[in-house]
Amino acid sequence: MHDGKLFVVNIKSSGEYAVLNAVDEELLGKRISEGAYSMFIDPRYFDGERVDEQGLRDLIRSNSIVNLVGNRAVQVAIDMGFGSSDAVRVIGGIKFLIIYKFVGNY
């Protein structure tokens, strides 16, 4: 386990698709900027249930599309073997990672 801080999670659904959004709780409502890039961690989009690290791990395992914002949330996914450090983007020292888990025959 990491530091015992919480994550804010919600699942947005559209048709047959669902996206797990997870953010380090302390980033909710903050603006992250670096150079020409800026992102507002808007509570209207990101706010939801508070979970501990185990709760986040369970949700990452059970969702096929995962949108992570925050150094702690991204590290949980990397520690689990989801995603790669090469796929992580950083704005203003804050990490972002999107995971797509494909299953079935294509």
VEXVOMAR-963802 format. One record per residue (C-alpha): residue number from 1; residue in three letters; y, z, x. Coordinates in steps of 0.25 Angstrom, whole numbers, always signed. Each point is the difference from the previous one (the first is absolute). Layout:
N
+-----+--------+-------+-------+-------+
: num : residu :     v :     w :     u :
+-----+--------+-------+-------+-------+
: NUM :    ALA :     Y :     Z :     X :
...
+-----+--------+-------+-------+-------+
# end
This chain:
106
+-----+--------+-------+-------+-------+
: num : residu :     v :     w :     u :
+-----+--------+-------+-------+-------+
:   1 :    MET :    +0 :    +0 :    +0 :
:   2 :    HIS :   +14 :    -3 :    +4 :
:   3 :    ASP :   +12 :   +10 :    -2 :
:   4 :    GLY :    -3 :    +4 :   -15 :
:   5 :    LYS :   +12 :    -7 :    -5 :
:   6 :    LEU :    -1 :    -8 :   -13 :
:   7 :    PHE :    +0 :   -14 :    -4 :
:   8 :    VAL :    +5 :    -7 :   -12 :
:   9 :    VAL :    -9 :   -10 :    -7 :
:  10 :    ASN :    +0 :    -9 :   -12 :
:  11 :    ILE :    -8 :   -12 :    -4 :
:  12 :    LYS :    +7 :   -12 :    -6 :
:  13 :    SER :    -9 :    -9 :    -8 :
:  14 :    SER :    +3 :   -15 :    -5 :
:  15 :    GLY :   -11 :    -7 :    -6 :
:  16 :    GLU :   -13 :    +2 :    +8 :
:  17 :    TYR :    +7 :    +4 :   +12 :
:  18 :    ALA :    +4 :   +15 :    +4 :
:  19 :    VAL :    +8 :    +4 :   +12 :
:  20 :    LEU :    +0 :   +14 :    +6 :
:  21 :    ASN :   +14 :    +4 :    +5 :
:  22 :    ALA :    +0 :   +12 :    +9 :
:  23 :    VAL :   +12 :    +6 :    +8 :
:  24 :    ASP :    +2 :   +12 :    +8 :
:  25 :    GLU :    +7 :   +10 :   -10 :
:  26 :    GLU :   +12 :    +2 :    +9 :
:  27 :    LEU :    +4 :   -14 :    +0 :
:  28 :    LEU :    +1 :    -2 :   -15 :
:  29 :    GLY :   +15 :    -3 :    -3 :
:  30 :    LYS :    +3 :    -4 :   +14 :
:  31 :    ARG :    +6 :   -13 :    +6 :
:  32 :    ILE :    -7 :    -5 :   +12 :
:  33 :    SER :    +8 :   -10 :    +9 :
:  34 :    GLU :    -1 :    -7 :   +13 :
:  35 :    GLY :    +9 :   -12 :    +3 :
:  36 :    ALA :    +0 :   -10 :   -11 :
:  37 :    TYR :   -12 :    +7 :    -7 :
:  38 :    SER :    +2 :   +11 :   -11 :
:  39 :    MET :    -9 :    +6 :   -10 :
:  40 :    PHE :    +3 :   +11 :   -10 :
:  41 :    ILE :   -12 :    +8 :    -4 :
:  42 :    ASP :    +3 :    +0 :   -14 :
:  43 :    PRO :    -5 :   +11 :    -9 :
:  44 :    ARG :    +0 :    -9 :   -12 :
:  45 :    TYR :   -11 :    -8 :    +7 :
:  46 :    PHE :    -7 :   +10 :    +9 :
:  47 :    ASP :    +0 :   +13 :    -7 :
:  48 :    GLY :   -13 :    +5 :    -6 :
:  49 :    GLU :   -10 :   +11 :    +3 :
:  50 :    ARG :    +0 :    +9 :   +12 :
:  51 :    VAL :   -13 :    +0 :    +8 :
:  52 :    ASP :    -5 :    +6 :   +13 :
:  53 :    GLU :    -6 :    -8 :   +11 :
:  54 :    GLN :   -14 :    +0 :    -6 :
:  55 :    GLY :    +5 :    -5 :   -13 :
:  56 :    LEU :    +7 :   -11 :    +7 :
:  57 :    ARG :   -13 :    -4 :    +7 :
:  58 :    ASP :    -7 :    +0 :   -13 :
:  59 :    LEU :   +10 :    -9 :    -6 :
:  60 :    ILE :    +0 :   -10 :   +12 :
:  61 :    ARG :   -15 :    -1 :    -1 :
:  62 :    SER :    +0 :    -3 :   -15 :
:  63 :    ASN :   +11 :   -10 :    +0 :
:  64 :    SER :    +0 :   -15 :    +5 :
:  65 :    ILE :   +15 :    -1 :    +2 :
:  66 :    VAL :    +7 :   +11 :    +7 :
:  67 :    ASN :   +15 :    +0 :    +3 :
:  68 :    LEU :    +3 :   +12 :   +10 :
:  69 :    VAL :   +14 :    +5 :    +4 :
:  70 :    GLY :    +2 :   +10 :   +11 :
:  71 :    ASN :    -6 :    +4 :   +13 :
:  72 :    ARG :   -10 :   +11 :    -6 :
:  73 :    ALA :    -5 :    -9 :   -11 :
:  74 :    VAL :    -2 :   -12 :   +10 :
:  75 :    GLN :    -7 :    +9 :   +10 :
:  76 :    VAL :   -10 :    +5 :   -11 :
:  77 :    ALA :    -4 :   -15 :    -3 :
:  78 :    ILE :    -1 :    -3 :   +15 :
:  79 :    ASP :    -8 :   +12 :    +3 :
:  80 :    MET :   -10 :    -4 :   -12 :
:  81 :    GLY :    -2 :   -14 :    +7 :
:  82 :    PHE :    +9 :    -7 :   -11 :
:  83 :    GLY :   +10 :    -9 :    +6 :
:  84 :    SER :    +4 :    -3 :   +15 :
:  85 :    SER :   +11 :    +5 :    +8 :
:  86 :    ASP :    +4 :   -15 :    +2 :
:  87 :    ALA :    +2 :    -1 :   -15 :
:  88 :    VAL :   +10 :   +12 :    +0 :
:  89 :    ARG :   +15 :    -3 :    -2 :
:  90 :    VAL :   +10 :   +10 :    +4 :
:  91 :    ILE :   +15 :    +1 :    -5 :
:  92 :    GLY :    +9 :   +11 :    +5 :
:  93 :    GLY :   -12 :    +7 :    +6 :
:  94 :    ILE :    -8 :    +0 :   -14 :
:  95 :    LYS :   -13 :    -7 :    +0 :
:  96 :    PHE :    -5 :    -9 :   -12 :
:  97 :    LEU :   -14 :    -6 :    -2 :
:  98 :    ILE :    -6 :    -8 :   -11 :
:  99 :    ILE :   -15 :    -1 :    -2 :
: 100 :    TYR :    -8 :   -10 :    -7 :
: 101 :    LYS :   -15 :    +2 :    -2 :
: 102 :    PHE :    -7 :   -12 :    -4 :
: 103 :    VAL :   -14 :    +1 :    -6 :
: 104 :    GLY :    -9 :   -10 :    -6 :
: 105 :    ASN :    -3 :   -15 :    +3 :
: 106 :    TYR :   +12 :    -9 :    +4 :
+-----+--------+-------+-------+-------+
# end
